[in-house]
Amino acid sequence: IETSDQPGNMAQIAIRDSGCGIEQQHIARVFDPFFTTGKVSGTGLGLSVSYGIVRRYGGDICVRSTVGEGSVFEVLLPALPVGERVPVLT
């Protein structure tokens, strides 16, 4: 996990793994609700829900992946001044 300041008063969180990676044909769909590659467990909602939350707070999330090497998920969120609380959206 890495964090960094980004232009436009944004903060980035990068989450890297060294897993099996995601096939390029699936990259465009990983944030779609119920998308799954047919594994036994999971509903295909985790990344979709995460995407929705990040977008609702004015951010973005993207993924880069290489089969056999792993993936990087980058979350970009508006930075808040020290001491300011995240607003609760309803």
PDB file of N, CA, C and O in Angstrom:
ATOM      1  N   ILE A   1       0.857  -1.168   0.000  1.00  0.00           N
ATOM      2  CA  ILE A   1       0.000   0.000   0.000  1.00  0.00           C
ATOM      3  C   ILE A   1       0.897   1.223   0.000  1.00  0.00           C
ATOM      4  O   ILE A   1       1.833   1.321   0.794  1.00  0.00           O
ATOM      5  N   GLU A   2       0.605   2.156  -0.897  1.00  0.00           N
ATOM      6  CA  GLU A   2       1.345   3.416  -0.983  1.00  0.00           C
ATOM      7  C   GLU A   2       0.348   4.564  -1.031  1.00  0.00           C
ATOM      8  O   GLU A   2      -0.743   4.429  -1.585  1.00  0.00           O
ATOM      9  N   THR A   3       0.730   5.684  -0.451  1.00  0.00           N
ATOM     10  CA  THR A   3      -0.101   6.883  -0.526  1.00  0.00           C
ATOM     11  C   THR A   3       0.736   8.022  -1.091  1.00  0.00           C
ATOM     12  O   THR A   3       1.959   8.044  -0.957  1.00  0.00           O
ATOM     13  N   SER A   4       0.048   8.967  -1.725  1.00  0.00           N
ATOM     14  CA  SER A   4       0.743  10.142  -2.253  1.00  0.00           C
ATOM     15  C   SER A   4      -0.242  11.283  -2.454  1.00  0.00           C
ATOM     16  O   SER A   4      -1.437  11.071  -2.660  1.00  0.00           O
ATOM     17  N   ASP A   5       0.293  12.502  -2.388  1.00  0.00           N
ATOM     18  CA  ASP A   5      -0.483  13.686  -2.740  1.00  0.00           C
ATOM     19  C   ASP A   5      -0.486  13.806  -4.253  1.00  0.00           C
ATOM     20  O   ASP A   5       0.504  13.494  -4.915  1.00  0.00           O
ATOM     21  N   GLN A   6      -1.613  14.261  -4.795  1.00  0.00           N
ATOM     22  CA  GLN A   6      -1.748  14.427  -6.232  1.00  0.00           C
ATOM     23  C   GLN A   6      -2.226  15.843  -6.532  1.00  0.00           C
ATOM     24  O   GLN A   6      -2.790  16.503  -5.659  1.00  0.00           O
ATOM     25  N   PRO A   7      -2.006  16.315  -7.755  1.00  0.00           N
ATOM     26  CA  PRO A   7      -2.470  17.658  -8.123  1.00  0.00           C
ATOM     27  C   PRO A   7      -3.979  17.812  -7.925  1.00  0.00           C
ATOM     28  O   PRO A   7      -4.725  16.834  -7.970  1.00  0.00           O
ATOM     29  N   GLY A   8      -4.409  19.040  -7.707  1.00  0.00           N
ATOM     30  CA  GLY A   8      -5.829  19.309  -7.551  1.00  0.00           C
ATOM     31  C   GLY A   8      -6.354  18.965  -6.175  1.00  0.00           C
ATOM     32  O   GLY A   8      -7.542  18.677  -6.024  1.00  0.00           O
ATOM     33  N   ASN A   9      -5.484  18.989  -5.153  1.00  0.00           N
ATOM     34  CA  ASN A   9      -5.872  18.676  -3.778  1.00  0.00           C
ATOM     35  C   ASN A   9      -6.481  17.272  -3.659  1.00  0.00           C
ATOM     36  O   ASN A   9      -7.499  17.070  -2.997  1.00  0.00           O
ATOM     37  N   MET A  10      -5.832  16.320  -4.314  1.00  0.00           N
ATOM     38  CA  MET A  10      -6.275  14.930  -4.282  1.00  0.00           C
ATOM     39  C   MET A  10      -5.235  14.072  -3.559  1.00  0.00           C
ATOM     40  O   MET A  10      -4.056  14.418  -3.492  1.00  0.00           O
ATOM     41  N   ALA A  11      -5.700  12.961  -3.028  1.00  0.00           N
ATOM     42  CA  ALA A  11      -4.823  11.974  -2.392  1.00  0.00           C
ATOM     43  C   ALA A  11      -4.995  10.650  -3.123  1.00  0.00           C
ATOM     44  O   ALA A  11      -6.107  10.280  -3.500  1.00  0.00           O
ATOM     45  N   GLN A  12      -3.890   9.941  -3.322  1.00  0.00           N
ATOM     46  CA  GLN A  12      -3.937   8.653  -4.014  1.00  0.00           C
ATOM     47  C   GLN A  12      -3.499   7.541  -3.071  1.00  0.00           C
ATOM     48  O   GLN A  12      -2.539   7.685  -2.315  1.00  0.00           O
ATOM     49  N   ILE A  13      -4.215   6.446  -3.133  1.00  0.00           N
ATOM     50  CA  ILE A  13      -3.866   5.234  -2.405  1.00  0.00           C
ATOM     51  C   ILE A  13      -3.701   4.142  -3.449  1.00  0.00           C
ATOM     52  O   ILE A  13      -4.639   3.848  -4.190  1.00  0.00           O
ATOM     53  N   ALA A  14      -2.531   3.544  -3.514  1.00  0.00           N
ATOM     54  CA  ALA A  14      -2.268   2.458  -4.468  1.00  0.00           C
ATOM     55  C   ALA A  14      -2.128   1.160  -3.689  1.00  0.00           C
ATOM     56  O   ALA A  14      -1.334   1.072  -2.752  1.00  0.00           O
ATOM     57  N   ILE A  15      -2.895   0.164  -4.075  1.00  0.00           N
ATOM     58  CA  ILE A  15      -2.858  -1.152  -3.444  1.00  0.00           C
ATOM     59  C   ILE A  15      -2.330  -2.133  -4.469  1.00  0.00           C
ATOM     60  O   ILE A  15      -2.969  -2.364  -5.496  1.00  0.00           O
ATOM     61  N   ARG A  16      -1.164  -2.715  -4.201  1.00  0.00           N
ATOM     62  CA  ARG A  16      -0.516  -3.648  -5.134  1.00  0.00           C
ATOM     63  C   ARG A  16      -0.547  -5.059  -4.563  1.00  0.00           C
ATOM     64  O   ARG A  16      -0.479  -5.265  -3.351  1.00  0.00           O
ATOM     65  N   ASP A  17      -0.651  -6.018  -5.469  1.00  0.00           N
ATOM     66  CA  ASP A  17      -0.492  -7.405  -5.052  1.00  0.00           C
ATOM     67  C   ASP A  17       0.428  -8.119  -6.033  1.00  0.00           C
ATOM     68  O   ASP A  17       0.736  -7.600  -7.106  1.00  0.00           O
ATOM     69  N   SER A  18       0.848  -9.283  -5.661  1.00  0.00           N
ATOM     70  CA  SER A  18       1.711 -10.090  -6.542  1.00  0.00           C
ATOM     71  C   SER A  18       0.998 -11.386  -6.904  1.00  0.00           C
ATOM     72  O   SER A  18       1.618 -12.440  -7.043  1.00  0.00           O
ATOM     73  N   GLY A  19      -0.327 -11.282  -7.054  1.00  0.00           N
ATOM     74  CA  GLY A  19      -1.134 -12.448  -7.372  1.00  0.00           C
ATOM     75  C   GLY A  19      -1.053 -12.839  -8.839  1.00  0.00           C
ATOM     76  O   GLY A  19      -0.085 -12.520  -9.529  1.00  0.00           O
ATOM     77  N   CYS A  20      -2.071 -13.524  -9.299  1.00  0.00           N
ATOM     78  CA  CYS A  20      -2.074 -14.071 -10.661  1.00  0.00           C
ATOM     79  C   CYS A  20      -2.399 -13.029 -11.724  1.00  0.00           C
ATOM     80  O   CYS A  20      -2.219 -13.288 -12.914  1.00  0.00           O
ATOM     81  N   GLY A  21      -2.883 -11.838 -11.310  1.00  0.00           N
ATOM     82  CA  GLY A  21      -3.216 -10.803 -12.276  1.00  0.00           C
ATOM     83  C   GLY A  21      -4.605 -11.003 -12.867  1.00  0.00           C
ATOM     84  O   GLY A  21      -5.261 -12.016 -12.626  1.00  0.00           O
ATOM     85  N   ILE A  22      -5.034 -10.030 -13.635  1.00  0.00           N
ATOM     86  CA  ILE A  22      -6.358 -10.051 -14.269  1.00  0.00           C
ATOM     87  C   ILE A  22      -6.151 -10.054 -15.773  1.00  0.00           C
ATOM     88  O   ILE A  22      -5.394  -9.241 -16.303  1.00  0.00           O
ATOM     89  N   GLU A  23      -6.812 -10.952 -16.450  1.00  0.00           N
ATOM     90  CA  GLU A  23      -6.695 -11.014 -17.909  1.00  0.00           C
ATOM     91  C   GLU A  23      -7.236  -9.727 -18.526  1.00  0.00           C
ATOM     92  O   GLU A  23      -8.244  -9.190 -18.065  1.00  0.00           O
ATOM     93  N   GLN A  24      -6.572  -9.236 -19.559  1.00  0.00           N
ATOM     94  CA  GLN A  24      -6.936  -7.964 -20.187  1.00  0.00           C
ATOM     95  C   GLN A  24      -8.394  -7.934 -20.644  1.00  0.00           C
ATOM     96  O   GLN A  24      -9.028  -6.880 -20.611  1.00  0.00           O
ATOM     97  N   GLN A  25      -8.920  -9.051 -21.059  1.00  0.00           N
ATOM     98  CA  GLN A  25     -10.314  -9.086 -21.512  1.00  0.00           C
ATOM     99  C   GLN A  25     -11.295  -8.800 -20.372  1.00  0.00           C
ATOM    100  O   GLN A  25     -12.450  -8.460 -20.628  1.00  0.00           O
ATOM    101  N   HIS A  26     -10.852  -8.933 -19.121  1.00  0.00           N
ATOM    102  CA  HIS A  26     -11.723  -8.708 -17.963  1.00  0.00           C
ATOM    103  C   HIS A  26     -11.543  -7.327 -17.333  1.00  0.00           C
ATOM    104  O   HIS A  26     -12.395  -6.889 -16.560  1.00  0.00           O
ATOM    105  N   ILE A  27     -10.453  -6.639 -17.651  1.00  0.00           N
ATOM    106  CA  ILE A  27     -10.145  -5.353 -17.006  1.00  0.00           C
ATOM    107  C   ILE A  27     -11.301  -4.361 -17.122  1.00  0.00           C
ATOM    108  O   ILE A  27     -11.655  -3.722 -16.131  1.00  0.00           O
ATOM    109  N   ALA A  28     -11.883  -4.221 -18.278  1.00  0.00           N
ATOM    110  CA  ALA A  28     -12.943  -3.237 -18.496  1.00  0.00           C
ATOM    111  C   ALA A  28     -14.214  -3.554 -17.704  1.00  0.00           C
ATOM    112  O   ALA A  28     -15.077  -2.690 -17.552  1.00  0.00           O
ATOM    113  N   ARG A  29     -14.335  -4.778 -17.201  1.00  0.00           N
ATOM    114  CA  ARG A  29     -15.569  -5.178 -16.524  1.00  0.00           C
ATOM    115  C   ARG A  29     -15.423  -5.375 -15.021  1.00  0.00           C
ATOM    116  O   ARG A  29     -16.422  -5.646 -14.355  1.00  0.00           O
ATOM    117  N   VAL A  30     -14.237  -5.252 -14.462  1.00  0.00           N
ATOM    118  CA  VAL A  30     -14.048  -5.603 -13.053  1.00  0.00           C
ATOM    119  C   VAL A  30     -14.899  -4.779 -12.090  1.00  0.00           C
ATOM    120  O   VAL A  30     -15.166  -5.230 -10.976  1.00  0.00           O
ATOM    121  N   PHE A  31     -15.332  -3.577 -12.492  1.00  0.00           N
ATOM    122  CA  PHE A  31     -16.163  -2.752 -11.615  1.00  0.00           C
ATOM    123  C   PHE A  31     -17.655  -2.919 -11.910  1.00  0.00           C
ATOM    124  O   PHE A  31     -18.477  -2.264 -11.270  1.00  0.00           O
ATOM    125  N   ASP A  32     -18.022  -3.773 -12.858  1.00  0.00           N
ATOM    126  CA  ASP A  32     -19.431  -4.024 -13.164  1.00  0.00           C
ATOM    127  C   ASP A  32     -20.078  -4.861 -12.066  1.00  0.00           C
ATOM    128  O   ASP A  32     -19.478  -5.826 -11.590  1.00  0.00           O
ATOM    129  N   PRO A  33     -21.311  -4.498 -11.655  1.00  0.00           N
ATOM    130  CA  PRO A  33     -22.001  -5.306 -10.647  1.00  0.00           C
ATOM    131  C   PRO A  33     -22.161  -6.751 -11.118  1.00  0.00           C
ATOM    132  O   PRO A  33     -22.500  -7.007 -12.274  1.00  0.00           O
ATOM    133  N   PHE A  34     -21.917  -7.669 -10.223  1.00  0.00           N
ATOM    134  CA  PHE A  34     -22.087  -9.114 -10.421  1.00  0.00           C
ATOM    135  C   PHE A  34     -21.095  -9.729 -11.401  1.00  0.00           C
ATOM    136  O   PHE A  34     -21.224 -10.901 -11.754  1.00  0.00           O
ATOM    137  N   PHE A  35     -20.104  -8.954 -11.846  1.00  0.00           N
ATOM    138  CA  PHE A  35     -19.106  -9.544 -12.739  1.00  0.00           C
ATOM    139  C   PHE A  35     -18.224 -10.488 -11.937  1.00  0.00           C
ATOM    140  O   PHE A  35     -17.709 -10.131 -10.878  1.00  0.00           O
ATOM    141  N   THR A  36     -18.063 -11.671 -12.449  1.00  0.00           N
ATOM    142  CA  THR A  36     -17.189 -12.663 -11.835  1.00  0.00           C
ATOM    143  C   THR A  36     -16.586 -13.513 -12.943  1.00  0.00           C
ATOM    144  O   THR A  36     -17.155 -13.622 -14.029  1.00  0.00           O
ATOM    145  N   THR A  37     -15.462 -14.101 -12.674  1.00  0.00           N
ATOM    146  CA  THR A  37     -14.830 -14.966 -13.675  1.00  0.00           C
ATOM    147  C   THR A  37     -15.208 -16.426 -13.450  1.00  0.00           C
ATOM    148  O   THR A  37     -14.576 -17.331 -13.997  1.00  0.00           O
ATOM    149  N   GLY A  38     -16.247 -16.650 -12.637  1.00  0.00           N
ATOM    150  CA  GLY A  38     -16.745 -18.006 -12.448  1.00  0.00           C
ATOM    151  C   GLY A  38     -16.135 -18.751 -11.286  1.00  0.00           C
ATOM    152  O   GLY A  38     -16.304 -19.965 -11.172  1.00  0.00           O
ATOM    153  N   LYS A  39     -15.425 -18.046 -10.418  1.00  0.00           N
ATOM    154  CA  LYS A  39     -14.851 -18.705  -9.247  1.00  0.00           C
ATOM    155  C   LYS A  39     -15.968 -19.180  -8.333  1.00  0.00           C
ATOM    156  O   LYS A  39     -17.095 -18.691  -8.415  1.00  0.00           O
ATOM    157  N   VAL A  40     -15.661 -20.116  -7.478  1.00  0.00           N
ATOM    158  CA  VAL A  40     -16.657 -20.751  -6.618  1.00  0.00           C
ATOM    159  C   VAL A  40     -17.261 -19.777  -5.608  1.00  0.00           C
ATOM    160  O   VAL A  40     -18.468 -19.827  -5.366  1.00  0.00           O
ATOM    161  N   SER A  41     -16.466 -18.898  -5.015  1.00  0.00           N
ATOM    162  CA  SER A  41     -16.997 -18.007  -3.992  1.00  0.00           C
ATOM    163  C   SER A  41     -17.063 -16.573  -4.502  1.00  0.00           C
ATOM    164  O   SER A  41     -16.425 -16.225  -5.495  1.00  0.00           O
ATOM    165  N   GLY A  42     -17.837 -15.751  -3.813  1.00  0.00           N
ATOM    166  CA  GLY A  42     -17.959 -14.342  -4.159  1.00  0.00           C
ATOM    167  C   GLY A  42     -19.206 -14.056  -4.965  1.00  0.00           C
ATOM    168  O   GLY A  42     -19.755 -14.928  -5.639  1.00  0.00           O
ATOM    169  N   THR A  43     -19.643 -12.800  -4.875  1.00  0.00           N
ATOM    170  CA  THR A  43     -20.873 -12.393  -5.561  1.00  0.00           C
ATOM    171  C   THR A  43     -20.613 -11.484  -6.752  1.00  0.00           C
ATOM    172  O   THR A  43     -21.521 -11.227  -7.543  1.00  0.00           O
ATOM    173  N   GLY A  44     -19.382 -10.993  -6.892  1.00  0.00           N
ATOM    174  CA  GLY A  44     -19.094 -10.049  -7.954  1.00  0.00           C
ATOM    175  C   GLY A  44     -19.544  -8.644  -7.615  1.00  0.00           C
ATOM    176  O   GLY A  44     -19.738  -7.822  -8.512  1.00  0.00           O
ATOM    177  N   LEU A  45     -19.714  -8.351  -6.323  1.00  0.00           N
ATOM    178  CA  LEU A  45     -20.171  -7.028  -5.913  1.00  0.00           C
ATOM    179  C   LEU A  45     -19.099  -6.177  -5.239  1.00  0.00           C
ATOM    180  O   LEU A  45     -19.249  -4.957  -5.174  1.00  0.00           O
ATOM    181  N   GLY A  46     -18.040  -6.770  -4.745  1.00  0.00           N
ATOM    182  CA  GLY A  46     -17.040  -6.042  -3.963  1.00  0.00           C
ATOM    183  C   GLY A  46     -16.451  -4.843  -4.672  1.00  0.00           C
ATOM    184  O   GLY A  46     -16.462  -3.743  -4.122  1.00  0.00           O
ATOM    185  N   LEU A  47     -15.937  -5.021  -5.874  1.00  0.00           N
ATOM    186  CA  LEU A  47     -15.328  -3.904  -6.601  1.00  0.00           C
ATOM    187  C   LEU A  47     -16.367  -2.913  -7.089  1.00  0.00           C
ATOM    188  O   LEU A  47     -16.097  -1.715  -7.163  1.00  0.00           O
ATOM    189  N   SER A  48     -17.551  -3.404  -7.423  1.00  0.00           N
ATOM    190  CA  SER A  48     -18.624  -2.518  -7.859  1.00  0.00           C
ATOM    191  C   SER A  48     -19.048  -1.592  -6.726  1.00  0.00           C
ATOM    192  O   SER A  48     -19.213  -0.390  -6.936  1.00  0.00           O
ATOM    193  N   VAL A  49     -19.223  -2.133  -5.539  1.00  0.00           N
ATOM    194  CA  VAL A  49     -19.607  -1.334  -4.379  1.00  0.00           C
ATOM    195  C   VAL A  49     -18.488  -0.344  -4.039  1.00  0.00           C
ATOM    196  O   VAL A  49     -18.756   0.825  -3.760  1.00  0.00           O
ATOM    197  N   SER A  50     -17.251  -0.805  -4.063  1.00  0.00           N
ATOM    198  CA  SER A  50     -16.112   0.070  -3.787  1.00  0.00           C
ATOM    199  C   SER A  50     -16.069   1.230  -4.778  1.00  0.00           C
ATOM    200  O   SER A  50     -15.862   2.378  -4.385  1.00  0.00           O
ATOM    201  N   TYR A  51     -16.263   0.933  -6.048  1.00  0.00           N
ATOM    202  CA  TYR A  51     -16.277   1.959  -7.087  1.00  0.00           C
ATOM    203  C   TYR A  51     -17.364   2.996  -6.801  1.00  0.00           C
ATOM    204  O   TYR A  51     -17.126   4.200  -6.897  1.00  0.00           O
ATOM    205  N   GLY A  52     -18.543   2.522  -6.453  1.00  0.00           N
ATOM    206  CA  GLY A  52     -19.650   3.431  -6.167  1.00  0.00           C
ATOM    207  C   GLY A  52     -19.366   4.358  -4.996  1.00  0.00           C
ATOM    208  O   GLY A  52     -19.684   5.546  -5.055  1.00  0.00           O
ATOM    209  N   ILE A  53     -18.774   3.833  -3.941  1.00  0.00           N
ATOM    210  CA  ILE A  53     -18.446   4.648  -2.771  1.00  0.00           C
ATOM    211  C   ILE A  53     -17.400   5.701  -3.131  1.00  0.00           C
ATOM    212  O   ILE A  53     -17.555   6.874  -2.794  1.00  0.00           O
ATOM    213  N   VAL A  54     -16.343   5.283  -3.813  1.00  0.00           N
ATOM    214  CA  VAL A  54     -15.276   6.205  -4.189  1.00  0.00           C
ATOM    215  C   VAL A  54     -15.818   7.318  -5.084  1.00  0.00           C
ATOM    216  O   VAL A  54     -15.493   8.487  -4.875  1.00  0.00           O
ATOM    217  N   ARG A  55     -16.634   6.973  -6.071  1.00  0.00           N
ATOM    218  CA  ARG A  55     -17.203   7.975  -6.981  1.00  0.00           C
ATOM    219  C   ARG A  55     -18.144   8.930  -6.235  1.00  0.00           C
ATOM    220  O   ARG A  55     -18.182  10.125  -6.527  1.00  0.00           O
ATOM    221  N   ARG A  56     -18.895   8.398  -5.280  1.00  0.00           N
ATOM    222  CA  ARG A  56     -19.835   9.229  -4.536  1.00  0.00           C
ATOM    223  C   ARG A  56     -19.119  10.322  -3.743  1.00  0.00           C
ATOM    224  O   ARG A  56     -19.674  11.399  -3.527  1.00  0.00           O
ATOM    225  N   TYR A  57     -17.903  10.048  -3.315  1.00  0.00           N
ATOM    226  CA  TYR A  57     -17.121  11.028  -2.563  1.00  0.00           C
ATOM    227  C   TYR A  57     -16.209  11.857  -3.465  1.00  0.00           C
ATOM    228  O   TYR A  57     -15.292  12.519  -2.978  1.00  0.00           O
ATOM    229  N   GLY A  58     -16.452  11.825  -4.775  1.00  0.00           N
ATOM    230  CA  GLY A  58     -15.729  12.684  -5.694  1.00  0.00           C
ATOM    231  C   GLY A  58     -14.392  12.134  -6.151  1.00  0.00           C
ATOM    232  O   GLY A  58     -13.541  12.883  -6.631  1.00  0.00           O
ATOM    233  N   GLY A  59     -14.200  10.839  -6.005  1.00  0.00           N
ATOM    234  CA  GLY A  59     -12.940  10.226  -6.393  1.00  0.00           C
ATOM    235  C   GLY A  59     -13.068   9.334  -7.612  1.00  0.00           C
ATOM    236  O   GLY A  59     -14.068   9.354  -8.329  1.00  0.00           O
ATOM    237  N   ASP A  60     -12.026   8.557  -7.819  1.00  0.00           N
ATOM    238  CA  ASP A  60     -11.996   7.610  -8.934  1.00  0.00           C
ATOM    239  C   ASP A  60     -11.152   6.412  -8.511  1.00  0.00           C
ATOM    240  O   ASP A  60     -10.339   6.503  -7.592  1.00  0.00           O
ATOM    241  N   ILE A  61     -11.350   5.324  -9.176  1.00  0.00           N
ATOM    242  CA  ILE A  61     -10.587   4.111  -8.914  1.00  0.00           C
ATOM    243  C   ILE A  61     -10.290   3.450 -10.251  1.00  0.00           C
ATOM    244  O   ILE A  61     -11.155   3.375 -11.124  1.00  0.00           O
ATOM    245  N   CYS A  62      -9.070   2.975 -10.403  1.00  0.00           N
ATOM    246  CA  CYS A  62      -8.700   2.301 -11.644  1.00  0.00           C
ATOM    247  C   CYS A  62      -7.794   1.118 -11.306  1.00  0.00           C
ATOM    248  O   CYS A  62      -7.291   0.994 -10.189  1.00  0.00           O
ATOM    249  N   VAL A  63      -7.603   0.263 -12.295  1.00  0.00           N
ATOM    250  CA  VAL A  63      -6.788  -0.931 -12.086  1.00  0.00           C
ATOM    251  C   VAL A  63      -5.834  -1.108 -13.259  1.00  0.00           C
ATOM    252  O   VAL A  63      -6.193  -0.857 -14.409  1.00  0.00           O
ATOM    253  N   ARG A  64      -4.625  -1.538 -12.957  1.00  0.00           N
ATOM    254  CA  ARG A  64      -3.654  -1.990 -13.945  1.00  0.00           C
ATOM    255  C   ARG A  64      -3.247  -3.388 -13.528  1.00  0.00           C
ATOM    256  O   ARG A  64      -3.061  -3.649 -12.340  1.00  0.00           O
ATOM    257  N   SER A  65      -3.107  -4.282 -14.479  1.00  0.00           N
ATOM    258  CA  SER A  65      -2.787  -5.648 -14.125  1.00  0.00           C
ATOM    259  C   SER A  65      -2.016  -6.342 -15.241  1.00  0.00           C
ATOM    260  O   SER A  65      -2.211  -6.077 -16.427  1.00  0.00           O
ATOM    261  N   THR A  66      -1.138  -7.234 -14.816  1.00  0.00           N
ATOM    262  CA  THR A  66      -0.390  -8.066 -15.745  1.00  0.00           C
ATOM    263  C   THR A  66      -0.539  -9.510 -15.283  1.00  0.00           C
ATOM    264  O   THR A  66      -0.199  -9.848 -14.149  1.00  0.00           O
ATOM    265  N   VAL A  67      -1.047 -10.352 -16.167  1.00  0.00           N
ATOM    266  CA  VAL A  67      -1.231 -11.766 -15.827  1.00  0.00           C
ATOM    267  C   VAL A  67       0.115 -12.357 -15.423  1.00  0.00           C
ATOM    268  O   VAL A  67       1.120 -12.187 -16.114  1.00  0.00           O
ATOM    269  N   GLY A  68       0.114 -13.045 -14.304  1.00  0.00           N
ATOM    270  CA  GLY A  68       1.325 -13.677 -13.790  1.00  0.00           C
ATOM    271  C   GLY A  68       2.183 -12.773 -12.923  1.00  0.00           C
ATOM    272  O   GLY A  68       3.148 -13.236 -12.317  1.00  0.00           O
ATOM    273  N   GLU A  69       1.845 -11.484 -12.854  1.00  0.00           N
ATOM    274  CA  GLU A  69       2.647 -10.546 -12.067  1.00  0.00           C
ATOM    275  C   GLU A  69       1.864  -9.844 -10.967  1.00  0.00           C
ATOM    276  O   GLU A  69       2.446  -9.462  -9.952  1.00  0.00           O
ATOM    277  N   GLY A  70       0.573  -9.667 -11.142  1.00  0.00           N
ATOM    278  CA  GLY A  70      -0.233  -9.004 -10.120  1.00  0.00           C
ATOM    279  C   GLY A  70      -0.980  -7.800 -10.646  1.00  0.00           C
ATOM    280  O   GLY A  70      -0.997  -7.521 -11.845  1.00  0.00           O
ATOM    281  N   SER A  71      -1.605  -7.088  -9.706  1.00  0.00           N
ATOM    282  CA  SER A  71      -2.461  -5.958 -10.041  1.00  0.00           C
ATOM    283  C   SER A  71      -2.160  -4.775  -9.141  1.00  0.00           C
ATOM    284  O   SER A  71      -1.605  -4.922  -8.052  1.00  0.00           O
ATOM    285  N   VAL A  72      -2.541  -3.589  -9.625  1.00  0.00           N
ATOM    286  CA  VAL A  72      -2.462  -2.358  -8.838  1.00  0.00           C
ATOM    287  C   VAL A  72      -3.815  -1.667  -8.961  1.00  0.00           C
ATOM    288  O   VAL A  72      -4.267  -1.357 -10.063  1.00  0.00           O
ATOM    289  N   PHE A  73      -4.448  -1.434  -7.832  1.00  0.00           N
ATOM    290  CA  PHE A  73      -5.676  -0.651  -7.780  1.00  0.00           C
ATOM    291  C   PHE A  73      -5.306   0.707  -7.217  1.00  0.00           C
ATOM    292  O   PHE A  73      -4.720   0.801  -6.139  1.00  0.00           O
ATOM    293  N   GLU A  74      -5.649   1.761  -7.951  1.00  0.00           N
ATOM    294  CA  GLU A  74      -5.339   3.122  -7.520  1.00  0.00           C
ATOM    295  C   GLU A  74      -6.636   3.858  -7.219  1.00  0.00           C
ATOM    296  O   GLU A  74      -7.512   3.989  -8.074  1.00  0.00           O
ATOM    297  N   VAL A  75      -6.737   4.334  -5.987  1.00  0.00           N
ATOM    298  CA  VAL A  75      -7.903   5.079  -5.534  1.00  0.00           C
ATOM    299  C   VAL A  75      -7.489   6.537  -5.391  1.00  0.00           C
ATOM    300  O   VAL A  75      -6.515   6.848  -4.705  1.00  0.00           O
ATOM    301  N   LEU A  76      -8.227   7.426  -6.038  1.00  0.00           N
ATOM    302  CA  LEU A  76      -7.974   8.855  -5.977  1.00  0.00           C
ATOM    303  C   LEU A  76      -9.151   9.506  -5.273  1.00  0.00           C
ATOM    304  O   LEU A  76     -10.297   9.357  -5.697  1.00  0.00           O
ATOM    305  N   LEU A  77      -8.864  10.235  -4.185  1.00  0.00           N
ATOM    306  CA  LEU A  77      -9.917  10.878  -3.397  1.00  0.00           C
ATOM    307  C   LEU A  77      -9.555  12.331  -3.116  1.00  0.00           C
ATOM    308  O   LEU A  77      -8.377  12.674  -3.022  1.00  0.00           O
ATOM    309  N   PRO A  78     -10.578  13.193  -2.980  1.00  0.00           N
ATOM    310  CA  PRO A  78     -10.292  14.573  -2.587  1.00  0.00           C
ATOM    311  C   PRO A  78      -9.643  14.580  -1.206  1.00  0.00           C
ATOM    312  O   PRO A  78     -10.097  13.884  -0.298  1.00  0.00           O
ATOM    313  N   ALA A  79      -8.584  15.366  -1.053  1.00  0.00           N
ATOM    314  CA  ALA A  79      -7.905  15.475   0.239  1.00  0.00           C
ATOM    315  C   ALA A  79      -8.657  16.469   1.119  1.00  0.00           C
ATOM    316  O   ALA A  79      -9.208  17.456   0.631  1.00  0.00           O
ATOM    317  N   LEU A  80      -8.672  16.197   2.406  1.00  0.00           N
ATOM    318  CA  LEU A  80      -9.301  17.097   3.368  1.00  0.00           C
ATOM    319  C   LEU A  80      -8.226  17.758   4.218  1.00  0.00           C
ATOM    320  O   LEU A  80      -7.198  17.144   4.503  1.00  0.00           O
ATOM    321  N   PRO A  81      -8.450  18.992   4.622  1.00  0.00           N
ATOM    322  CA  PRO A  81      -7.509  19.625   5.540  1.00  0.00           C
ATOM    323  C   PRO A  81      -7.438  18.840   6.855  1.00  0.00           C
ATOM    324  O   PRO A  81      -8.409  18.195   7.252  1.00  0.00           O
ATOM    325  N   VAL A  82      -6.299  18.899   7.513  1.00  0.00           N
ATOM    326  CA  VAL A  82      -6.122  18.200   8.780  1.00  0.00           C
ATOM    327  C   VAL A  82      -7.206  18.630   9.753  1.00  0.00           C
ATOM    328  O   VAL A  82      -7.454  19.822   9.934  1.00  0.00           O
ATOM    329  N   GLY A  83      -7.848  17.655  10.378  1.00  0.00           N
ATOM    330  CA  GLY A  83      -8.889  17.930  11.361  1.00  0.00           C
ATOM    331  C   GLY A  83     -10.294  18.002  10.788  1.00  0.00           C
ATOM    332  O   GLY A  83     -11.267  17.954  11.541  1.00  0.00           O
ATOM    333  N   GLU A  84     -10.419  18.116   9.479  1.00  0.00           N
ATOM    334  CA  GLU A  84     -11.754  18.166   8.872  1.00  0.00           C
ATOM    335  C   GLU A  84     -12.286  16.746   8.723  1.00  0.00           C
ATOM    336  O   GLU A  84     -11.540  15.826   8.389  1.00  0.00           O
ATOM    337  N   ARG A  85     -13.576  16.578   8.973  1.00  0.00           N
ATOM    338  CA  ARG A  85     -14.209  15.269   8.909  1.00  0.00           C
ATOM    339  C   ARG A  85     -14.835  15.021   7.543  1.00  0.00           C
ATOM    340  O   ARG A  85     -15.284  15.951   6.873  1.00  0.00           O
ATOM    341  N   VAL A  86     -14.858  13.775   7.146  1.00  0.00           N
ATOM    342  CA  VAL A  86     -15.495  13.375   5.884  1.00  0.00           C
ATOM    343  C   VAL A  86     -17.003  13.581   6.023  1.00  0.00           C
ATOM    344  O   VAL A  86     -17.597  13.117   6.996  1.00  0.00           O
ATOM    345  N   PRO A  87     -17.633  14.267   5.068  1.00  0.00           N
ATOM    346  CA  PRO A  87     -19.086  14.463   5.169  1.00  0.00           C
ATOM    347  C   PRO A  87     -19.815  13.146   4.934  1.00  0.00           C
ATOM    348  O   PRO A  87     -19.396  12.326   4.118  1.00  0.00           O
ATOM    349  N   VAL A  88     -20.901  12.959   5.654  1.00  0.00           N
ATOM    350  CA  VAL A  88     -21.725  11.774   5.472  1.00  0.00           C
ATOM    351  C   VAL A  88     -22.729  12.073   4.373  1.00  0.00           C
ATOM    352  O   VAL A  88     -23.531  13.001   4.485  1.00  0.00           O
ATOM    353  N   LEU A  89     -22.679  11.280   3.308  1.00  0.00           N
ATOM    354  CA  LEU A  89     -23.606  11.485   2.189  1.00  0.00           C
ATOM    355  C   LEU A  89     -24.825  10.610   2.391  1.00  0.00           C
ATOM    356  O   LEU A  89     -24.711   9.455   2.802  1.00  0.00           O
ATOM    357  N   THR A  90     -25.968  11.150   2.107  1.00  0.00           N
ATOM    358  CA  THR A  90     -27.209  10.363   2.238  1.00  0.00           C
ATOM    359  C   THR A  90     -27.901  10.260   0.917  1.00  0.00           C
ATOM    360  O   THR A  90     -28.959   9.638   0.821  1.00  0.00           O
TER     361      THR A  90
END
